[in-house]
Amino acid sequence: MRALDRTDHALLTALQKNARITNKELAVQVGLAPSTCLERVRRLERGGAITGYHAEVSPKALGIGIQALIAIRLTRHSRDRVDSFRRHALTLPEVIAIYHLAGANDFLVHVAVQDSNTLRDFALSAFTTRPEVAHLETNLIFEHQSSTTLPMLAKPMEWAG
């Protein structure tokens, strides 16, 4: 991935705030011609700086009544067990995200289900039956808020000209 300049940062910041912005509006916002803006966005996509676009959907609209974080401790922390558990977790439609951790637990799994009975049944059938799982602990999520933007930590490269 090539170094990002100030214009790239401006494009990424604007797109994180509103991925549905038109190219024309984006170009005006960052001070580019529309054709230049479109090419720069395409270059950011090809280069891997932009990895995708998505819509935020209401959990209630999908019948999701409860979300939880399930901490998983493996029987042994080996590459085979880590890979096996990761592959399994990613196949489950209830799983929103998985995090491989350092510390007492090996994974944190964010899940979304209909209700508490479904959560209990899911945890028991999806995880306790796995040979690589030694322990799990379920934590209910009362409220979930997240930032839709990543911080621009890398300083933009300066144009030498």
N, CA, C and O of each residue as an XYZ file, in Angstrom:
644
protein
N       0.850     -1.178      0.000
C       0.000      0.000      0.000
C       0.893      1.237      0.000
O       1.818      1.349      0.804
N       0.608      2.146     -0.896
C       1.419      3.354     -0.997
C       1.064      4.310      0.136
O       0.001      4.199      0.746
N       1.965      5.248      0.408
C       1.712      6.258      1.435
C       0.535      7.136      1.015
O       0.346      7.420     -0.167
N      -0.238      7.554      1.991
C      -1.404      8.388      1.722
C      -1.035      9.861      1.895
O      -0.316     10.226      2.825
N      -1.528     10.690      0.998
C      -1.289     12.129      1.120
C      -2.509     12.791      1.757
O      -3.473     12.120      2.126
N      -2.452     14.122      1.881
C      -3.548     14.862      2.515
C      -4.878     14.675      1.793
O      -5.927     14.582      2.431
N      -4.837     14.622      0.488
C      -6.070     14.440     -0.283
C      -6.657     13.059     -0.027
O      -7.872     12.919      0.116
N      -5.814     12.044      0.034
C      -6.288     10.695      0.361
C      -6.963     10.693      1.737
O      -8.036     10.116      1.911
N      -6.321     11.344      2.705
C      -6.901     11.425      4.052
C      -8.260     12.117      4.004
O      -9.210     11.668      4.646
N      -8.357     13.197      3.254
C      -9.629     13.920      3.145
C     -10.700     13.036      2.498
O     -11.847     13.022      2.945
N     -10.332     12.312      1.463
C     -11.275     11.400      0.810
C     -11.744     10.313      1.772
O     -12.941     10.046      1.878
N     -10.805      9.692      2.469
C     -11.152      8.617      3.405
C     -12.023      9.130      4.546
O     -12.981      8.467      4.945
N     -11.697     10.294      5.065
C     -12.497     10.872      6.146
C     -13.923     11.135      5.668
O     -14.881     10.793      6.361
N     -14.068     11.735      4.502
C     -15.399     12.038      3.963
C     -16.190     10.761      3.689
O     -17.381     10.693      3.993
N     -15.544      9.760      3.123
C     -16.242      8.507      2.808
C     -16.627      7.732      4.067
O     -17.654      7.054      4.084
N     -15.815      7.826      5.120
C     -16.189      7.166      6.377
C     -17.425      7.819      6.988
O     -18.246      7.144      7.609
N     -17.554      9.112      6.814
C     -18.725      9.818      7.359
C     -19.968      9.555      6.538
O     -21.072      9.500      7.081
N     -19.799      9.389      5.213
C     -20.949      9.163      4.339
C     -20.486      8.441      3.075
O     -20.036      9.074      2.120
N     -20.598      7.132      3.075
C     -20.157      6.344      1.920
C     -21.110      6.483      0.735
O     -20.787      6.046     -0.370
N     -22.268      7.080      0.949
C     -23.246      7.261     -0.129
C     -23.117      8.616     -0.809
O     -23.902      8.939     -1.701
N     -22.145      9.403     -0.401
C     -21.942     10.711     -1.014
C     -21.672     10.510     -2.514
O     -20.996      9.560     -2.908
N     -22.200     11.400     -3.325
C     -21.946     11.273     -4.761
C     -20.501     11.681     -5.048
O     -19.887     12.419     -4.277
N     -19.986     11.203     -6.138
C     -18.624     11.572     -6.523
C     -18.515     13.084     -6.705
O     -17.507     13.687     -6.335
N     -19.548     13.691     -7.274
C     -19.543     15.139     -7.497
C     -19.455     15.887     -6.171
O     -18.671     16.827     -6.039
N     -20.261     15.473     -5.181
C     -20.232     16.110     -3.858
C     -18.890     15.883     -3.170
O     -18.348     16.788     -2.537
N     -18.363     14.676     -3.298
C     -17.069     14.352     -2.704
C     -15.970     15.215     -3.310
O     -15.112     15.735     -2.597
N     -16.003     15.359     -4.613
C     -14.991     16.165     -5.306
C     -15.014     17.610     -4.808
O     -13.964     18.204     -4.565
N     -16.209     18.169     -4.657
C     -16.334     19.538     -4.151
C     -15.780     19.621     -2.734
O     -15.056     20.557     -2.392
N     -16.130     18.626     -1.907
C     -15.710     18.630     -0.502
C     -14.192     18.624     -0.340
O     -13.663     19.277      0.559
N     -13.488     17.893     -1.204
C     -12.026     17.783     -1.069
C     -11.260     18.656     -2.058
O     -10.029     18.673     -2.055
N     -11.987     19.375     -2.900
C     -11.338     20.306     -3.812
C     -10.679     19.679     -5.019
O      -9.583     20.084     -5.407
N     -11.336     18.684     -5.627
C     -10.812     18.020     -6.816
C     -11.825     18.108     -7.955
O     -13.010     18.351     -7.728
N     -11.354     17.912     -9.151
C     -12.258     17.730    -10.286
C     -12.925     16.366    -10.115
O     -12.290     15.436     -9.617
N     -14.191     16.225    -10.515
C     -14.869     14.935    -10.354
C     -14.117     13.755    -10.963
O     -14.074     12.684    -10.359
N     -13.526     13.924    -12.138
C     -12.808     12.801    -12.766
C     -11.575     12.421    -11.942
O     -11.273     11.237    -11.788
N     -10.880     13.397    -11.425
C      -9.708     13.137    -10.582
C     -10.131     12.463     -9.283
O      -9.477     11.532     -8.815
N     -11.221     12.938     -8.711
C     -11.740     12.371     -7.469
C     -12.088     10.895     -7.661
O     -11.711     10.052     -6.848
N     -12.802     10.594     -8.731
C     -13.190      9.215     -9.002
C     -11.962      8.320     -9.170
O     -11.930      7.210     -8.637
N     -10.972      8.782     -9.889
C      -9.754      7.988    -10.080
C      -9.030      7.771     -8.759
O      -8.515      6.681     -8.513
N      -8.982      8.785     -7.907
C      -8.304      8.634     -6.620
C      -9.032      7.652     -5.718
O      -8.393      6.859     -5.028
N     -10.352      7.693     -5.713
C     -11.124      6.739     -4.912
C     -10.894      5.321     -5.431
O     -10.710      4.389     -4.648
N     -10.904      5.163     -6.749
C     -10.650      3.833     -7.329
C      -9.248      3.341     -6.971
O      -9.058      2.154     -6.708
N      -8.275      4.236     -6.958
C      -6.907      3.862     -6.586
C      -6.850      3.441     -5.107
O      -6.140      2.497     -4.762
N      -7.589      4.132     -4.242
C      -7.654      3.754     -2.831
C      -8.308      2.381     -2.662
O      -7.911      1.606     -1.791
N      -9.301      2.083     -3.486
C      -9.941      0.764     -3.448
C      -8.967     -0.315     -3.925
O      -8.786     -1.334     -3.258
N      -8.346     -0.088     -5.074
C      -7.397     -1.071     -5.622
C      -6.224     -1.298     -4.686
O      -5.738     -2.422     -4.554
N      -5.769     -0.238     -4.038
C      -4.617     -0.330     -3.146
C      -4.927     -0.914     -1.780
O      -4.011     -1.160     -0.996
N      -6.202     -1.141     -1.479
C      -6.568     -1.771     -0.216
C      -6.845     -0.807      0.925
O      -7.135     -1.251      2.036
N      -6.765      0.506      0.686
C      -7.085      1.453      1.751
C      -8.591      1.463      2.026
O      -9.012      1.606      3.174
N      -9.392      1.311      0.982
C     -10.845      1.161      1.125
C     -11.140     -0.318      0.905
O     -10.882     -0.864     -0.168
N     -11.684     -0.957      1.937
C     -11.918     -2.403      1.855
C     -13.371     -2.766      1.583
O     -13.679     -3.937      1.364
N     -14.278     -1.779      1.594
C     -15.666     -2.087      1.294
C     -16.584     -0.984      1.762
O     -16.155     -0.011      2.383
N     -17.861     -1.154      1.451
C     -18.912     -0.224      1.830
C     -20.035     -1.061      2.416
O     -20.233     -2.203      2.001
N     -20.765     -0.518      3.366
C     -21.850     -1.296      3.952
C     -22.991     -0.392      4.404
O     -22.843      0.825      4.514
N     -24.125     -1.023      4.661
C     -25.288     -0.338      5.213
C     -25.437     -0.767      6.662
O     -25.252     -1.942      6.979
N     -25.767      0.157      7.539
C     -26.067     -0.186      8.922
C     -27.542     -0.551      8.999
O     -28.404      0.206      8.551
N     -27.824     -1.715      9.571
C     -29.184     -2.229      9.625
C     -29.610     -2.339     11.090
O     -28.820     -2.752     11.939
N     -30.837     -1.975     11.377
C     -31.376     -2.059     12.729
C     -31.485     -3.524     13.156
O     -32.098     -4.321     12.446
N     -30.901     -3.896     14.305
C     -31.051     -5.276     14.784
C     -32.522     -5.675     14.947
O     -32.892     -6.807     14.636
N     -33.351     -4.764     15.427
C     -34.775     -5.074     15.627
C     -35.446     -5.446     14.315
O     -36.325     -6.308     14.292
N     -35.041     -4.805     13.222
C     -35.631     -5.109     11.916
C     -35.367     -6.554     11.511
O     -36.117     -7.125     10.720
N     -34.309     -7.143     12.047
C     -33.953     -8.524     11.716
C     -34.385     -9.521     12.788
O     -34.053    -10.703     12.708
N     -35.121     -9.046     13.787
C     -35.588     -9.937     14.847
C     -34.551    -10.200     15.922
O     -34.703    -11.133     16.711
N     -33.512     -9.405     15.966
C     -32.462     -9.574     16.974
C     -32.878     -8.814     18.228
O     -33.070     -7.599     18.202
N     -33.013     -9.556     19.323
C     -33.427     -8.953     20.576
C     -32.322     -8.855     21.604
O     -32.449     -8.135     22.594
N     -31.234     -9.581     21.374
C     -30.156     -9.582     22.361
C     -28.811     -9.817     21.669
O     -28.701    -10.598     20.724
N     -27.810     -9.124     22.165
C     -26.438     -9.329     21.696
C     -25.577     -9.661     22.908
O     -25.884     -9.265     24.033
N     -24.500    -10.390     22.661
C     -23.615    -10.785     23.755
C     -22.183    -10.890     23.256
O     -21.919    -11.031     22.062
N     -21.280    -10.816     24.206
C     -19.863    -11.099     23.954
C     -19.561    -12.394     24.693
O     -19.766    -12.491     25.903
N     -19.079    -13.372     23.969
C     -18.753    -14.661     24.566
C     -17.237    -14.808     24.569
O     -16.599    -14.849     23.517
N     -16.676    -14.886     25.766
C     -15.237    -15.078     25.922
C     -14.964    -16.573     25.854
O     -15.596    -17.363     26.557
N     -14.029    -16.949     25.012
C     -13.703    -18.360     24.781
C     -12.255    -18.611     25.197
O     -11.350    -17.876     24.802
N     -12.050    -19.644     25.991
C     -10.707    -20.091     26.318
C     -10.525    -21.468     25.679
O     -11.331    -22.374     25.893
N      -9.469    -21.613     24.903
C      -9.198    -22.883     24.227
C      -8.514    -23.859     25.173
O      -7.924    -23.459     26.176
N      -8.601    -25.146     24.842
C      -7.943    -26.162     25.660
C      -6.431    -26.010     25.611
O      -5.728    -26.282     26.585
N      -5.950    -25.571     24.461
C      -4.517    -25.318     24.277
C      -4.391    -24.264     23.200
O      -5.105    -24.293     22.198
N      -3.485    -23.338     23.413
C      -3.318    -22.263     22.434
C      -2.287    -22.701     21.394
O      -1.095    -22.427     21.531
N      -2.760    -23.377     20.366
C      -1.888    -23.807     19.277
C      -2.480    -23.276     17.973
O      -3.671    -22.970     17.903
N      -1.648    -23.172     16.954
C      -2.129    -22.650     15.666
C      -3.293    -23.478     15.136
O      -4.272    -22.914     14.646
N      -3.206    -24.804     15.222
C      -4.282    -25.655     14.720
C      -5.608    -25.378     15.419
O      -6.649    -25.284     14.769
N      -5.570    -25.249     16.740
C      -6.812    -25.002     17.489
C      -7.349    -23.599     17.246
O      -8.558    -23.401     17.121
N      -6.448    -22.629     17.181
C      -6.863    -21.258     16.889
C      -7.522    -21.199     15.515
O      -8.608    -20.639     15.367
N      -6.866    -21.775     14.515
C      -7.408    -21.762     13.151
C      -8.729    -22.516     13.057
O      -9.659    -22.070     12.385
N      -8.808    -23.659     13.732
C     -10.025    -24.462     13.706
C     -11.189    -23.698     14.337
O     -12.290    -23.664     13.787
N     -10.936    -23.087     15.495
C     -12.008    -22.341     16.148
C     -12.425    -21.143     15.303
O     -13.619    -20.893     15.137
N     -11.466    -20.406     14.772
C     -11.776    -19.230     13.943
C     -12.641    -19.632     12.752
O     -13.664    -19.003     12.482
N     -12.229    -20.683     12.041
C     -13.000    -21.138     10.874
C     -14.435    -21.480     11.276
O     -15.391    -21.097     10.603
N     -14.565    -22.211     12.390
C     -15.903    -22.610     12.863
C     -16.750    -21.392     13.192
O     -17.889    -21.287     12.737
N     -16.207    -20.471     13.978
C     -16.970    -19.302     14.423
C     -17.441    -18.466     13.235
O     -18.557    -17.946     13.243
N     -16.604    -18.337     12.229
C     -16.955    -17.516     11.069
C     -18.048    -18.131     10.202
O     -18.614    -17.445      9.351
N     -18.354    -19.406     10.400
C     -19.437    -20.044      9.644
C     -20.801    -19.833     10.287
O     -21.823    -20.122      9.665
N     -20.836    -19.334     11.519
C     -22.084    -19.219     12.266
C     -22.784    -17.897     11.946
O     -22.193    -16.832     12.128
N     -24.021    -17.947     11.476
C     -24.708    -16.708     11.096
C     -24.956    -15.768     12.278
O     -25.140    -14.568     12.073
N     -24.965    -16.280     13.494
C     -25.198    -15.451     14.680
C     -23.976    -14.612     15.054
O     -24.087    -13.663     15.830
N     -22.821    -14.959     14.506
C     -21.577    -14.279     14.862
C     -21.429    -13.001     14.043
O     -21.455    -13.029     12.812
N     -21.271    -11.876     14.751
C     -21.054    -10.578     14.115
C     -19.571    -10.347     13.903
O     -19.153     -9.872     12.847
N     -18.766    -10.690     14.922
C     -17.320    -10.465     14.841
C     -16.612    -11.402     15.806
O     -17.174    -11.814     16.820
N     -15.374    -11.729     15.474
C     -14.539    -12.471     16.410
C     -13.232    -11.717     16.591
O     -12.712    -11.098     15.662
N     -12.720    -11.785     17.801
C     -11.466    -11.129     18.155
C     -10.548    -12.168     18.777
O     -10.916    -12.810     19.761
N      -9.371    -12.337     18.221
C      -8.349    -13.215     18.783
C      -7.560    -12.361     19.761
O      -7.049    -11.303     19.393
N      -7.457    -12.814     21.004
C      -6.935    -11.998     22.093
C      -5.652    -12.532     22.689
O      -5.312    -13.706     22.540
N      -4.950    -11.646     23.367
C      -3.895    -12.037     24.302
C      -4.511    -11.910     25.682
O      -5.367    -11.051     25.894
N      -4.102    -12.734     26.613
C      -4.652    -12.660     27.966
C      -5.300    -13.966     28.369
O      -5.019    -15.016     27.792
N      -6.170    -13.893     29.366
C      -6.787    -15.094     29.938
C      -7.679    -15.828     28.945
O      -7.755    -17.056     28.969
N      -8.353    -15.086     28.073
C      -9.215    -15.705     27.064
C      -8.551    -15.625     25.704
O      -7.762    -14.720     25.431
N      -8.881    -16.581     24.861
C      -8.283    -16.641     23.533
C      -9.106    -15.909     22.474
O      -8.551    -15.364     21.520
N     -10.419    -15.898     22.641
C     -11.297    -15.240     21.677
C     -12.406    -14.505     22.407
O     -12.831    -14.890     23.496
N     -12.856    -13.443     21.774
C     -14.074    -12.766     22.176
C     -14.969    -12.797     20.942
O     -14.582    -12.332     19.870
N     -16.163    -13.345     21.104
C     -17.077    -13.534     19.983
C     -18.322    -12.688     20.215
O     -19.020    -12.862     21.215
N     -18.598    -11.778     19.295
C     -19.777    -10.919     19.362
C     -20.889    -11.628     18.603
O     -20.757    -11.913     17.413
N     -21.990    -11.911     19.304
C     -23.100    -12.638     18.685
C     -24.397    -11.849     18.828
O     -24.538    -11.018     19.725
N     -25.330    -12.119     17.940
C     -26.650    -11.499     17.963
C     -27.694    -12.586     17.717
O     -27.609    -13.339     16.748
N     -28.687    -12.654     18.617
C     -29.727    -13.678     18.525
C     -31.081    -13.082     18.909
O     -31.184    -11.905     19.253
N     -32.112    -13.919     18.844
C     -33.475    -13.468     19.092
C     -33.730    -13.134     20.566
O     -34.268    -12.072     20.879
N     -33.341    -14.046     21.473
C     -33.664    -13.854     22.885
C     -32.694    -14.646     23.762
O     -31.783    -15.297     23.252
N     -32.891    -14.589     25.077
C     -31.956    -15.233     26.002
C     -31.967    -16.754     25.887
O     -30.922    -17.385     26.047
N     -33.108    -17.349     25.616
C     -33.151    -18.809     25.430
C     -32.353    -19.219     24.200
O     -31.627    -20.213     24.219
N     -32.497    -18.439     23.130
C     -31.747    -18.714     21.909
C     -30.255    -18.537     22.161
O     -29.445    -19.309     21.646
N     -29.884    -17.538     22.942
C     -28.478    -17.310     23.274
C     -27.903    -18.495     24.036
O     -26.816    -18.976     23.713
N     -28.629    -18.969     25.047
C     -28.169    -20.125     25.824
C     -27.988    -21.344     24.920
O     -26.950    -22.006     24.960
N     -28.994    -21.634     24.114
C     -28.921    -22.801     23.228
C     -27.787    -22.659     22.215
O     -27.080    -23.623     21.922
N     -27.622    -21.456     21.687
C     -26.549    -21.205     20.724
C     -25.183    -21.434     21.361
O     -24.348    -22.142     20.798
N     -24.951    -20.847     22.518
C     -23.644    -20.994     23.185
C     -23.343    -22.457     23.471
O     -22.220    -22.918     23.266
N     -24.335    -23.177     23.940
C     -24.122    -24.594     24.253
C     -23.856    -25.420     23.001
O     -22.939    -26.242     22.992
N     -24.630    -25.222     21.957
C     -24.459    -26.053     20.766
C     -23.296    -25.612     19.887
O     -22.630    -26.452     19.282
N     -23.042    -24.315     19.805
C     -22.012    -23.819     18.886
C     -20.607    -23.884     19.468
O     -19.638    -24.029     18.722
N     -20.480    -23.780     20.794
C     -19.139    -23.668     21.364
C     -18.769    -24.776     22.345
O     -17.658    -25.302     22.274
N     -19.664    -25.144     23.253
C     -19.262    -26.140     24.255
C     -19.065    -27.528     23.654
O     -18.428    -28.384     24.268
N     -19.597    -27.754     22.474
C     -19.424    -29.047     21.814
C     -18.104    -29.135     21.048
O     -17.736    -30.212     20.580
N     -17.393    -28.022     20.915
C     -16.138    -27.986     20.152
C     -15.003    -28.576     20.986
O     -14.847    -28.211     22.152
N     -14.199    -29.489     20.407
C     -13.106    -30.107     21.166
C     -12.018    -29.114     21.576
O     -11.305    -29.357     22.550
N     -11.876    -27.998     20.852
C     -10.829    -27.038     21.197
C     -11.243    -26.059     22.286
O     -10.401    -25.306     22.776
N     -12.523    -26.045     22.683
C     -13.013    -25.085     23.672
C     -12.956    -25.686     25.077
O     -13.519    -26.751     25.334
N     -12.265    -24.983     25.980
C     -12.166    -25.422     27.371
C     -13.169    -24.694     28.259
O     -13.693    -25.271     29.212
N     -13.437    -23.429     27.947
C     -14.263    -22.612     28.840
C     -14.907    -21.486     28.045
O     -14.320    -20.969     27.095
N     -16.102    -21.115     28.439
C     -16.717    -19.932     27.852
C     -17.428    -19.143     28.934
O     -17.879    -19.686     29.942
N     -17.511    -17.854     28.693
C     -18.205    -16.951     29.605
C     -18.977    -15.958     28.756
O     -18.417    -15.293     27.884
N     -20.286    -15.867     29.028
C     -21.153    -15.022     28.219
C     -21.476    -13.730     28.956
O     -21.863    -13.747     30.125
N     -21.314    -12.619     28.265
C     -21.625    -11.302     28.808
C     -22.671    -10.645     27.919
O     -22.452    -10.477     26.719
N     -23.809    -10.272     28.505
C     -24.861     -9.608     27.744
C     -24.461     -8.172     27.434
O     -23.815     -7.505     28.242
N     -24.849     -7.714     26.271
C     -24.606     -6.326     25.883
C     -25.908     -5.562     26.119
O     -26.931     -5.856     25.500
N     -25.860     -4.584     27.014
C     -27.037     -3.759     27.264
C     -27.173     -2.659     26.222
O     -28.279     -2.327     25.795
N     -26.042     -2.100     25.819
C     -26.052     -1.013     24.850
C     -24.813     -1.134     23.992
O     -23.743     -1.498     24.480
N     -24.955     -0.831     22.718
C     -23.826     -0.930     21.792
C     -23.774      0.330     20.947
O     -24.737      0.665     20.257
N     -22.661      1.017     21.004
C     -22.424      2.168     20.143
C     -21.009      2.046     19.628
O     -20.112      1.614     20.352
N     -20.807      2.419     18.397
C     -19.454      2.363     17.864
C     -19.228      3.525     16.917
O     -20.165      4.097     16.359
N     -17.984      3.849     16.758
C     -17.616      4.889     15.824
C     -17.582      4.274     14.438
O     -17.129      3.143     14.264
N     -18.053      5.006     13.469
C     -18.012      4.491     12.101
C     -16.754      4.965     11.386
O     -16.562      4.690     10.201
N     -15.900      5.676     12.113
C     -14.688      6.180     11.475
C     -13.452      5.697     12.219
O     -13.444      5.590     13.445
N     -12.425      5.414     11.463
C     -11.125      5.079     12.037
C     -10.320      6.364     12.167
O     -10.461      7.267     11.342
N      -9.478      6.458     13.192
C      -8.653      7.662     13.325
C      -7.569      7.690     12.257
O      -7.024      6.651     11.884
N      -7.267      8.860     11.780
C      -6.192      9.034     10.801
C      -4.890      9.222     11.564
O      -4.448     10.353     11.767
N      -4.271      8.125     11.989
C      -3.067      8.193     12.811
C      -1.813      8.486     12.005
O      -0.934      9.224     12.448
N      -1.740      7.900     10.818
C      -0.563      8.135      9.975
C      -0.622      9.549      9.435
O      -1.662     10.002      8.957
N       0.487     10.230      9.514
C       0.542     11.581      8.960
C       0.582     11.468      7.442
O       1.264     10.599      6.897
N      -0.152     12.353      6.754
C      -0.103     12.292      5.297
C       1.276     12.674      4.799
O       1.926     13.564      5.347
N       1.712     11.995      3.761
C       3.011     12.345      3.188
C       2.902     13.723      2.537
O       1.840     14.105      2.047
N       3.964     14.432      2.538
C       3.987     15.757      1.935
C       4.406     15.635      0.483
O       5.296     14.852      0.150
N       3.776     16.394     -0.366
C       4.192     16.431     -1.762
C       5.499     17.190     -1.858
O       5.651     18.259     -1.266
N       6.421     16.649     -2.587
C       7.762     17.266     -2.727
C       7.807     18.173     -3.951
O       8.777     18.130     -4.708
N       6.832     18.952     -4.152
C       6.923     19.682     -5.378
C       6.195     20.931     -5.372
O       6.196     21.651     -6.371
